[in-house]
Amino acid sequence: MSTTTTIRGRGERGSGLIERLGLPKELIWGFVGLLLFMIGDGVESGYIAPYLAQHGAGSETNAAVIIAVYGLLVTIGSWLAGALSDVWGPRRVMTIGLALWAVLQVLFLSVALPAENFTLMLVIYGLRGIAYPFFAYGFLVWVLGASRSHRLGSAVGWFYFAFTGGLPTLGSLVASGTEPLIGPYWTFWVALGLVIAGGFVSLIGLRHARGGGRLAAPDVSTGSSMFNSVAVAFKNPRVGLGCLVRVVNTAPQFGLFVFFPTVFAGDLGFGTAGWLQLVFILGAANIFANLFFGVLSDRLGWHRTLRWFGCIGSAVTILLFYFLPQYVGDQYWVSAVCAALFGITLAGFTPISVLMSLMAPGQKGNAIAVLNLGAGAATFVGPLIVAVFLVPLGATGVIIIFAALYVLAGVSVRWLTVPEEAQELGEAGLPLDAVNSDVKSKDT
């Protein structure tokens, strides 16, 4: 085993500005299309819950049920995107995701909403939750397979720049402009147009790019790939540990959304609008920090970036985010700075995607499937911690638990080692799909 945290390329000849920024030139239209797709997917994020409650769901509780089912399907879709990309290829998985999103959105808008039928809304909107992970995380597998080994951190940084730039940031911004002009219902149709446009930009722009085909060995079936996407976490404990680190990445963020509105909107007197602005600041800072830490990690090292900026940095900033605003009182700018710092350090976890893809070099798609499971699990682990500990320990106790989880994640990074064969084959800056191919041939 090796604890080397980055793979350097030798003689990177003829690299232009795009390559120096860490953006894989042959995948550039994929990133543009992903941004457009995620803007479309994020259009509804700011108003979908109240809209459903007023147009067929019957109550806020029923609307929450619909969104919870949607979230569950997002988690399942995130896992399947990685597992199926191995045997079907990222291009096919992305195409299925685009088709599912478009068809189910049309059914949702032309059948379920006009009928104001709760059951139809639950089924159709819930199923649509599979669609965007197929498209987005299928492309992530493609990025990790086609990018040069010593530029993986930068490439992943660009992926999350496009992903989070669209959902929810620019998506919500689009909705804020169209909703007053054409209303919320027709804004849903605008979202459909953006998603279709983004899907076609990606798939047409990537038609000649390598890495879009089958990744697994010829004898690997769909069923065995799905089984291996779970088994790999147990057969390769490093992959399982990486999944837990990914859970820790955003579980506290989702947990904060449960009780921080009370702290900032109520206790500190900033109101709901003030709290929502803090959420926007956190997200906006995170978007650009994803890109920054992706590029930085290729130079500083993936492990160092993850440990010190992601894990330890988030432990410090989450404590600042809670304690400092209460100490200074009604100084809103202090809260804004703390929100931005927390968003920035959350982006320090960007290298976990790189490490997961390298720790199981012959099962890249399966490793990313496990990573996506961790991302989905974070959405309920964080609120669960709040539900269990908020009453007995109070908000201060919950924040300390979250900070301690970040510290434990930082300690565990030392065991996220890259196999020597993947490191050695990547020394020349090979794309990861070539590294995977060589590792598989050695295994056989």
C-alpha positions as CSV (number, residue, x, y, z in Angstrom):
1,M,0.0,0.0,0.0
2,S,1.0,3.6,-0.5
3,T,0.0,6.7,1.2
4,T,1.0,9.0,-1.7
5,T,-1.7,11.5,-2.0
6,T,-1.4,12.5,-5.6
7,I,-0.2,11.1,-8.9
8,R,2.0,13.5,-11.0
9,G,2.1,13.4,-14.7
10,R,5.4,13.4,-16.6
11,G,6.0,15.8,-19.4
12,E,2.6,17.3,-19.8
13,R,3.3,18.6,-23.3
14,G,1.2,21.0,-25.3
15,S,-1.2,21.8,-22.5
16,G,-3.3,24.9,-23.2
17,L,-5.1,27.1,-20.8
18,I,-8.1,24.7,-20.5
19,E,-5.9,21.8,-19.5
20,R,-3.9,24.0,-17.1
21,L,-7.1,24.9,-15.3
22,G,-7.7,21.1,-14.9
23,L,-10.7,21.1,-17.3
24,P,-10.5,18.0,-19.5
25,K,-10.7,19.5,-23.0
26,E,-12.5,16.6,-24.6
27,L,-15.2,16.7,-21.9
28,I,-15.8,20.5,-21.9
29,W,-19.2,20.3,-23.5
30,G,-20.2,17.7,-20.9
31,F,-19.6,20.2,-18.2
32,V,-21.5,22.9,-20.0
33,G,-24.4,20.5,-20.6
34,L,-24.3,19.4,-16.9
35,L,-24.6,23.0,-15.8
36,L,-27.6,23.6,-18.0
37,F,-29.2,20.3,-16.9
38,M,-28.8,21.0,-13.2
39,I,-30.1,24.6,-13.6
40,G,-33.2,23.1,-15.0
41,D,-33.4,20.5,-12.2
42,G,-32.9,23.2,-9.6
43,V,-35.5,25.6,-10.9
44,E,-38.2,24.0,-8.7
45,S,-36.2,23.6,-5.5
46,G,-37.3,26.8,-3.9
47,Y,-41.0,26.5,-4.3
48,I,-41.9,22.9,-5.1
49,A,-43.1,22.0,-1.5
50,P,-45.7,24.9,-1.1
51,Y,-46.8,24.5,-4.7
52,L,-47.6,20.8,-4.2
53,A,-49.4,21.5,-1.0
54,Q,-51.7,24.0,-2.8
55,H,-52.2,22.0,-6.0
56,G,-53.3,18.5,-5.1
57,A,-51.1,17.2,-2.3
58,G,-53.8,18.5,0.2
59,S,-51.4,19.6,3.0
60,E,-47.8,20.4,3.8
61,T,-47.5,17.0,5.3
62,N,-48.5,15.2,2.1
63,A,-46.2,17.5,0.1
64,A,-43.4,16.5,2.5
65,V,-44.2,12.8,1.9
66,I,-43.9,13.4,-1.9
67,I,-40.6,15.1,-1.5
68,A,-39.3,12.4,0.9
69,V,-40.1,9.7,-1.6
70,Y,-38.4,11.8,-4.3
71,G,-35.3,12.0,-2.0
72,L,-35.3,8.2,-1.4
73,L,-35.4,7.6,-5.2
74,V,-32.6,10.1,-5.6
75,T,-30.5,8.0,-3.2
76,I,-31.3,4.8,-5.1
77,G,-30.6,6.5,-8.4
78,S,-27.3,7.8,-7.2
79,W,-26.2,4.3,-6.3
80,L,-27.5,2.7,-9.5
81,A,-25.8,5.4,-11.6
82,G,-22.4,4.2,-10.5
83,A,-23.2,0.4,-10.7
84,L,-24.8,0.6,-14.1
85,S,-22.2,2.8,-15.6
86,D,-19.7,0.0,-15.1
87,V,-21.7,-2.4,-17.3
88,W,-23.8,-0.2,-19.5
89,G,-21.3,2.7,-19.9
90,P,-21.8,6.3,-18.7
91,R,-23.2,7.5,-22.0
92,R,-26.1,5.0,-21.9
93,V,-26.8,5.8,-18.2
94,M,-26.8,9.6,-19.0
95,T,-29.2,9.0,-21.9
96,I,-31.6,7.1,-19.8
97,G,-31.5,9.8,-17.1
98,L,-32.3,12.5,-19.7
99,A,-35.2,10.5,-21.2
100,L,-36.6,9.6,-17.8
101,W,-36.5,13.2,-16.6
102,A,-38.2,14.6,-19.7
103,V,-40.9,11.9,-20.0
104,L,-41.8,12.0,-16.3
105,Q,-41.8,15.8,-16.2
106,V,-44.2,15.9,-19.1
107,L,-46.5,13.4,-17.3
108,F,-46.2,15.3,-14.1
109,L,-47.2,18.6,-15.7
110,S,-49.8,17.3,-18.2
111,V,-51.4,14.6,-16.1
112,A,-50.7,14.6,-12.3
113,L,-50.8,18.4,-11.7
114,P,-54.0,19.1,-13.7
115,A,-55.7,16.2,-12.0
116,E,-54.5,17.4,-8.6
117,N,-54.2,13.7,-7.8
118,F,-51.9,13.0,-4.8
119,T,-51.2,9.4,-5.8
120,L,-50.2,10.3,-9.3
121,M,-48.0,13.1,-8.0
122,L,-46.4,10.8,-5.5
123,V,-45.6,8.1,-8.1
124,I,-44.6,10.3,-11.0
125,Y,-42.6,13.0,-9.2
126,G,-41.0,10.3,-6.9
127,L,-39.8,8.3,-9.9
128,R,-38.3,11.4,-11.4
129,G,-35.9,11.3,-8.5
130,I,-33.9,8.6,-10.3
131,A,-33.4,10.7,-13.4
132,Y,-30.9,13.5,-12.4
133,P,-28.5,11.1,-10.6
134,F,-28.4,8.9,-13.7
135,F,-27.4,11.9,-15.8
136,A,-25.1,13.7,-13.3
137,Y,-23.4,10.8,-11.6
138,G,-23.1,8.9,-14.9
139,F,-21.1,11.9,-16.1
140,L,-19.0,11.8,-12.9
141,V,-18.0,8.2,-13.7
142,W,-17.1,9.4,-17.2
143,V,-15.1,12.3,-15.8
144,L,-13.2,10.0,-13.5
145,G,-12.5,7.5,-16.3
146,A,-11.4,9.9,-19.0
147,S,-9.4,12.4,-17.0
148,R,-5.7,12.2,-16.6
149,S,-4.6,10.8,-13.2
150,H,-2.7,13.8,-12.1
151,R,-5.7,16.1,-12.9
152,L,-8.4,14.1,-11.2
153,G,-8.9,16.6,-8.4
154,S,-9.3,19.5,-10.8
155,A,-11.7,17.5,-13.0
156,V,-13.9,16.6,-10.0
157,G,-13.8,20.2,-8.9
158,W,-15.2,21.3,-12.2
159,F,-17.9,18.6,-12.0
160,Y,-19.1,19.9,-8.6
161,F,-18.7,23.5,-9.8
162,A,-21.3,22.7,-12.6
163,F,-23.4,20.5,-10.4
164,T,-23.9,22.8,-7.4
165,G,-23.8,25.9,-9.7
166,G,-27.0,24.6,-11.2
167,L,-28.7,22.9,-8.2
168,P,-29.9,24.9,-6.4
169,T,-28.0,28.2,-7.0
170,L,-28.6,29.3,-10.6
171,G,-31.8,27.2,-10.8
172,S,-33.4,29.2,-8.0
173,L,-32.1,32.4,-9.6
174,V,-33.9,31.4,-12.9
175,A,-37.1,30.7,-10.9
176,S,-36.9,34.0,-9.1
177,G,-37.0,35.7,-12.5
178,T,-39.5,33.6,-14.4
179,E,-42.0,32.9,-11.6
180,P,-43.2,36.5,-11.3
181,L,-43.5,36.8,-15.1
182,I,-45.1,33.5,-16.2
183,G,-46.2,31.9,-12.9
184,P,-44.9,28.7,-11.1
185,Y,-46.6,26.2,-13.5
186,W,-45.0,27.5,-16.7
187,T,-41.7,27.8,-14.8
188,F,-41.8,24.0,-14.6
189,W,-41.9,23.9,-18.4
190,V,-38.9,26.3,-18.5
191,A,-37.1,23.8,-16.3
192,L,-37.9,21.0,-18.8
193,G,-36.5,23.1,-21.7
194,L,-33.3,23.7,-19.8
195,V,-32.9,20.0,-18.9
196,I,-33.4,18.9,-22.5
197,A,-31.0,21.6,-23.8
198,G,-28.4,20.5,-21.3
199,G,-28.8,16.9,-22.0
200,F,-28.3,17.4,-25.8
201,V,-25.4,19.7,-25.3
202,S,-23.6,17.0,-23.2
203,L,-24.5,14.0,-25.3
204,I,-23.8,15.6,-28.6
205,G,-20.6,17.3,-27.4
206,L,-19.3,14.1,-25.9
207,R,-20.1,11.9,-28.9
208,H,-16.4,11.5,-29.7
209,A,-15.0,11.5,-26.2
210,R,-13.4,8.4,-24.8
211,G,-14.7,6.8,-21.6
212,G,-18.4,6.7,-22.4
213,G,-18.6,2.9,-23.1
214,R,-18.7,-0.2,-20.9
215,L,-16.1,-0.1,-18.1
216,A,-16.4,-3.6,-16.6
217,A,-14.8,-6.8,-17.9
218,P,-16.9,-8.6,-20.5
219,D,-17.9,-11.4,-18.1
220,V,-19.5,-9.0,-15.6
221,S,-23.3,-9.0,-15.7
222,T,-25.6,-6.2,-14.7
223,G,-26.7,-8.2,-11.6
224,S,-23.2,-8.9,-10.5
225,S,-22.2,-5.3,-11.0
226,M,-25.1,-4.2,-8.7
227,F,-24.1,-6.8,-6.2
228,N,-20.4,-5.8,-6.3
229,S,-21.4,-2.1,-5.9
230,V,-22.4,-3.0,-2.4
231,A,-20.0,-5.9,-1.7
232,V,-17.0,-3.7,-2.6
233,A,-17.5,-1.7,0.6
234,F,-17.0,-4.9,2.6
235,K,-14.3,-6.6,0.4
236,N,-12.3,-3.4,0.3
237,P,-12.6,-1.7,3.8
238,R,-11.0,1.4,2.4
239,V,-14.0,2.0,0.1
240,G,-16.4,1.4,3.0
241,L,-14.5,3.9,5.1
242,G,-14.5,6.4,2.2
243,C,-18.3,6.1,2.2
244,L,-18.5,7.0,5.8
245,V,-16.2,10.0,5.2
246,R,-18.6,11.1,2.5
247,V,-21.6,10.8,4.9
248,V,-19.7,13.0,7.4
249,N,-19.1,15.6,4.6
250,T,-22.7,16.9,4.4
251,A,-24.6,15.2,7.2
252,P,-23.9,18.1,9.6
253,Q,-25.0,20.6,6.8
254,F,-28.4,18.8,6.5
255,G,-28.6,18.6,10.3
256,L,-28.1,22.4,10.6
257,F,-31.0,23.1,8.4
258,V,-33.2,21.5,11.0
259,F,-32.5,23.8,13.9
260,F,-30.4,26.7,12.6
261,P,-33.5,28.6,11.3
262,T,-34.6,28.9,14.9
263,V,-31.2,30.2,16.0
264,F,-30.7,32.8,13.2
265,A,-34.2,33.7,12.2
266,G,-35.6,33.7,15.8
267,D,-33.0,33.9,18.5
268,L,-30.7,36.4,16.6
269,G,-33.6,38.2,15.0
270,F,-32.6,38.0,11.4
271,G,-35.9,36.6,10.2
272,T,-36.6,33.9,7.6
273,A,-35.3,36.1,4.8
274,G,-32.0,36.7,6.7
275,W,-31.6,33.0,7.3
276,L,-32.3,32.1,3.6
277,Q,-29.7,34.6,2.5
278,L,-27.2,32.9,4.8
279,V,-28.0,29.6,3.0
280,F,-27.4,31.2,-0.3
281,I,-24.1,32.6,0.9
282,L,-23.0,29.2,2.1
283,G,-24.0,27.6,-1.2
284,A,-22.4,30.3,-3.4
285,A,-19.1,30.1,-1.5
286,N,-19.2,26.3,-1.8
287,I,-19.6,26.4,-5.6
288,F,-16.3,28.3,-6.3
289,A,-14.5,26.5,-3.4
290,N,-15.2,23.2,-5.1
291,L,-13.3,24.3,-8.1
292,F,-10.5,25.9,-6.1
293,F,-9.9,22.8,-3.9
294,G,-10.1,20.5,-6.9
295,V,-7.2,22.3,-8.5
296,L,-5.4,22.8,-5.2
297,S,-5.6,19.1,-4.4
298,D,-3.7,18.1,-7.5
299,R,-0.8,20.2,-6.3
300,L,-1.0,19.9,-2.5
301,G,-2.2,16.3,-2.5
302,W,-5.6,14.7,-2.2
303,H,-5.1,13.4,1.3
304,R,-3.8,16.6,2.7
305,T,-6.5,18.7,1.1
306,L,-9.2,16.3,2.4
307,R,-7.8,16.1,5.9
308,W,-6.9,19.7,6.7
309,F,-9.2,21.8,4.6
310,G,-12.2,19.5,4.5
311,C,-12.3,17.6,7.8
312,I,-10.4,19.8,10.2
313,G,-11.4,23.0,8.5
314,S,-15.1,22.0,8.7
315,A,-14.8,21.1,12.4
316,V,-13.5,24.6,13.1
317,T,-15.9,26.5,10.9
318,I,-19.1,24.7,12.1
319,L,-18.1,25.7,15.6
320,L,-17.6,29.3,14.4
321,F,-20.9,29.3,12.6
322,Y,-22.8,28.5,15.8
323,F,-20.9,30.2,18.5
324,L,-19.5,33.4,17.0
325,P,-22.8,35.0,15.8
326,Q,-24.3,34.4,19.2
327,Y,-21.3,36.0,20.9
328,V,-21.3,39.2,18.7
329,G,-25.1,39.5,18.6
330,D,-27.0,41.2,15.8
331,Q,-23.9,41.7,13.5
332,Y,-25.3,40.1,10.4
333,W,-22.0,40.4,8.5
334,V,-20.3,38.1,11.0
335,S,-23.0,35.4,10.4
336,A,-22.5,35.8,6.6
337,V,-18.7,35.4,6.9
338,C,-19.2,32.3,9.1
339,A,-21.6,30.8,6.6
340,A,-19.2,31.4,3.7
341,L,-16.3,29.9,5.6
342,F,-18.4,26.7,6.4
343,G,-19.4,26.5,2.7
344,I,-15.7,26.8,1.7
345,T,-14.4,24.1,4.0
346,L,-17.2,21.7,2.9
347,A,-15.7,21.9,-0.5
348,G,-12.4,20.6,0.9
349,F,-14.0,17.1,0.7
350,T,-13.8,17.3,-3.1
351,P,-10.9,14.8,-3.3
352,I,-12.9,12.0,-1.7
353,S,-14.4,11.3,-5.2
354,V,-10.8,10.9,-6.6
355,L,-9.7,8.6,-3.8
356,M,-12.7,6.4,-4.0
357,S,-12.2,5.9,-7.8
358,L,-8.5,5.0,-7.2
359,M,-8.9,2.8,-4.1
360,A,-10.8,0.2,-6.2
361,P,-9.1,0.7,-9.6
362,G,-10.8,-2.3,-11.3
363,Q,-14.3,-1.3,-10.0
364,K,-14.5,2.4,-10.5
365,G,-18.2,2.6,-11.1
366,N,-18.9,0.4,-8.1
367,A,-16.8,2.5,-5.9
368,I,-18.6,5.7,-7.1
369,A,-21.9,3.9,-6.4
370,V,-20.8,3.4,-2.8
371,L,-19.7,7.1,-2.7
372,N,-23.1,8.1,-3.9
373,L,-24.8,6.0,-1.3
374,G,-22.8,8.0,1.3
375,A,-24.1,11.2,-0.2
376,G,-27.7,10.0,-0.1
377,A,-27.3,8.7,3.5
378,A,-26.0,12.1,4.7
379,T,-29.5,13.6,3.9
380,F,-31.1,11.6,6.8
381,V,-28.1,10.9,9.1
382,G,-27.7,14.6,9.9
383,P,-31.4,15.2,10.8
384,L,-31.4,11.9,12.7
385,I,-28.5,13.1,14.9
386,V,-30.5,16.3,15.6
387,A,-33.6,14.4,16.4
388,V,-31.9,12.1,18.8
389,F,-29.6,14.5,20.6
390,L,-31.2,18.0,20.4
391,V,-33.4,17.6,23.4
392,P,-31.0,15.9,25.8
393,L,-27.9,17.8,24.8
394,G,-29.2,21.0,23.3
395,A,-28.0,22.8,20.2
396,T,-24.5,23.2,21.7
397,G,-24.2,19.4,22.2
398,V,-25.3,18.7,18.7
399,I,-22.8,21.1,17.2
400,I,-20.0,19.5,19.3
401,I,-21.0,16.1,18.0
402,F,-20.9,17.4,14.4
403,A,-17.4,18.9,15.0
404,A,-16.2,15.7,16.6
405,L,-17.4,13.7,13.5
406,Y,-15.3,16.0,11.3
407,V,-12.3,15.4,13.5
408,L,-12.8,11.6,13.4
409,A,-13.1,11.8,9.6
410,G,-9.8,13.7,9.5
411,V,-8.1,11.0,11.5
412,S,-9.5,8.2,9.3
413,V,-8.1,9.8,6.1
414,R,-4.7,8.2,6.8
415,W,-6.3,4.8,5.9
416,L,-7.7,5.9,2.6
417,T,-4.6,4.7,0.8
418,V,-4.2,4.2,-3.0
419,P,-3.1,0.8,-4.2
420,E,0.4,0.7,-5.5
421,E,-0.6,-0.6,-8.9
422,A,-3.0,2.3,-9.5
423,Q,-0.3,4.8,-8.3
424,E,2.5,3.3,-10.5
425,L,0.3,3.1,-13.6
426,G,-0.7,6.7,-13.2
427,E,2.8,8.1,-12.9
428,A,2.8,9.0,-16.6
429,G,-0.5,10.8,-16.2
430,L,-2.6,8.2,-17.9
431,P,-6.4,8.6,-18.0
432,L,-8.0,6.5,-15.2
433,D,-9.8,4.3,-17.7
434,A,-6.4,3.2,-19.0
435,V,-5.2,2.6,-15.4
436,N,-8.3,0.5,-14.8
437,S,-7.7,-1.5,-17.9
438,D,-4.2,-2.3,-17.0
439,V,-5.1,-3.2,-13.4
440,K,-7.8,-5.6,-14.8
441,S,-5.3,-7.2,-17.1
442,K,-2.9,-7.7,-14.3
443,D,-5.6,-9.3,-12.2
444,T,-6.4,-11.8,-14.9
